[in-house]
Amino acid sequence: MDPVTFVRSQPDRAAAVLAAVVGVVLLVVGWFGVSDQGIVAGQIPYLISCGLGGLFALATATTLWLSADLRDEWRKMDAVEAAVLEQNEILRNLAPGALPATAPAERNAHDIPSPAREHA
């Protein structure tokens, strides 16, 4: 997949990759800046600007990537739910009265009998 198609189809992942690259570059620049300074007072600005900035960029990249993964999972779950509802409607039309009238989204754990309640 070429980069333009990747950016257009998955802008959140493209932003995550960009943030990760920026974070790594900031950490490397900070490392070389600190290594050139012999005095601790000269190292602190590099630690604050590049070190914390790099960590923030990497944390942002991680958040964006995980958000994209979760969005993909929700799309899959929506497709599964749509397929189940479609099958439920087909079965309801084939055998009226065979399925409960409530939709699966309206049911909860209290509607399902547990083995412990049946024997009590």
C-alpha positions as CSV (number, residue, x, y, z in Angstrom):
1,M,0.0,0.0,0.0
2,D,1.5,3.3,-1.0
3,P,1.8,6.1,1.7
4,V,-0.9,8.3,0.2
5,T,-3.5,5.6,0.3
6,F,-2.5,4.6,3.8
7,V,-2.9,8.2,5.1
8,R,-6.3,8.6,3.4
9,S,-7.7,5.2,4.5
10,Q,-6.3,5.3,8.1
11,P,-5.5,8.9,9.2
12,D,-5.4,7.9,12.9
13,R,-2.7,5.3,12.3
14,A,-0.8,7.7,10.1
15,A,-0.9,10.3,12.8
16,A,0.3,7.6,15.3
17,V,3.3,6.7,13.1
18,L,4.1,10.4,12.7
19,A,3.9,11.0,16.4
20,A,6.1,8.0,17.1
21,V,8.8,9.2,14.6
22,V,8.7,12.7,16.2
23,G,9.0,11.1,19.7
24,V,12.0,9.0,18.7
25,V,13.7,12.0,17.0
26,L,13.1,14.2,20.1
27,L,14.6,11.5,22.4
28,V,17.7,11.0,20.1
29,V,18.2,14.8,19.9
30,G,17.8,15.0,23.7
31,W,20.3,12.1,24.2
32,F,23.0,13.8,22.1
33,G,22.3,17.2,23.7
34,V,22.7,15.8,27.2
35,S,25.8,13.8,26.3
36,D,27.5,17.0,25.0
37,Q,26.9,18.8,28.3
38,G,29.2,18.1,31.2
39,I,27.3,20.2,33.7
40,V,24.0,19.1,35.1
41,A,22.5,22.6,34.7
42,G,23.2,22.4,31.0
43,Q,21.5,19.0,30.7
44,I,18.2,19.9,32.3
45,P,16.9,21.9,29.4
46,Y,17.5,19.0,27.1
47,L,15.7,16.6,29.5
48,I,12.7,18.9,29.8
49,S,12.3,19.9,26.2
50,C,13.4,16.8,24.3
51,G,13.0,14.1,26.9
52,L,9.5,15.0,28.1
53,G,8.4,16.0,24.6
54,G,9.6,12.7,23.2
55,L,7.8,10.7,25.9
56,F,4.6,12.8,25.3
57,A,4.8,12.2,21.6
58,L,5.3,8.4,22.1
59,A,2.4,8.3,24.5
60,T,0.2,10.2,22.0
61,A,1.3,7.7,19.3
62,T,0.4,4.8,21.5
63,T,-3.0,6.3,22.3
64,L,-3.8,7.0,18.7
65,W,-2.8,3.5,17.6
66,L,-4.9,1.8,20.3
67,S,-7.8,4.1,19.5
68,A,-7.6,2.9,15.9
69,D,-7.5,-0.7,17.0
70,L,-10.5,-0.2,19.2
71,R,-12.4,1.5,16.4
72,D,-11.6,-1.5,14.1
73,E,-12.9,-3.9,16.8
74,W,-16.1,-1.9,17.2
75,R,-16.7,-2.0,13.4
76,K,-16.3,-5.8,13.5
77,M,-18.7,-6.0,16.4
78,D,-21.2,-3.8,14.6
79,A,-21.0,-6.1,11.6
80,V,-21.5,-9.2,13.8
81,E,-24.5,-7.5,15.5
82,A,-26.0,-6.6,12.2
83,A,-25.7,-10.2,10.9
84,V,-27.2,-11.6,14.1
85,L,-30.1,-9.1,13.9
86,E,-30.6,-10.0,10.3
87,Q,-30.7,-13.7,11.0
88,N,-33.0,-13.1,14.0
89,E,-35.4,-11.2,11.7
90,I,-35.3,-14.0,9.1
91,L,-36.1,-16.6,11.7
92,R,-38.8,-14.5,13.2
93,N,-40.4,-14.2,9.7
94,L,-40.1,-17.9,9.0
95,A,-41.6,-19.1,12.3
96,P,-43.7,-16.4,14.0
97,G,-43.9,-16.9,17.7
98,A,-40.8,-19.2,17.9
99,L,-38.5,-16.4,19.1
100,P,-39.1,-14.0,22.0
101,A,-40.5,-10.6,21.0
102,T,-37.8,-8.6,22.6
103,A,-34.7,-7.7,20.7
104,P,-31.3,-9.0,21.9
105,A,-30.2,-5.5,22.8
106,E,-33.2,-5.1,25.2
107,R,-32.4,-8.3,27.1
108,N,-30.0,-8.5,30.0
109,A,-28.4,-11.1,32.3
110,H,-31.6,-11.1,34.5
111,D,-33.6,-12.5,31.5
112,I,-31.5,-15.6,31.2
113,P,-32.2,-18.3,33.8
114,S,-29.1,-19.6,35.6
115,P,-28.8,-23.2,36.6
116,A,-28.6,-22.2,40.3
117,R,-32.0,-20.5,40.1
118,E,-33.7,-23.4,38.3
119,H,-32.7,-25.9,41.1
120,A,-33.6,-23.6,44.0
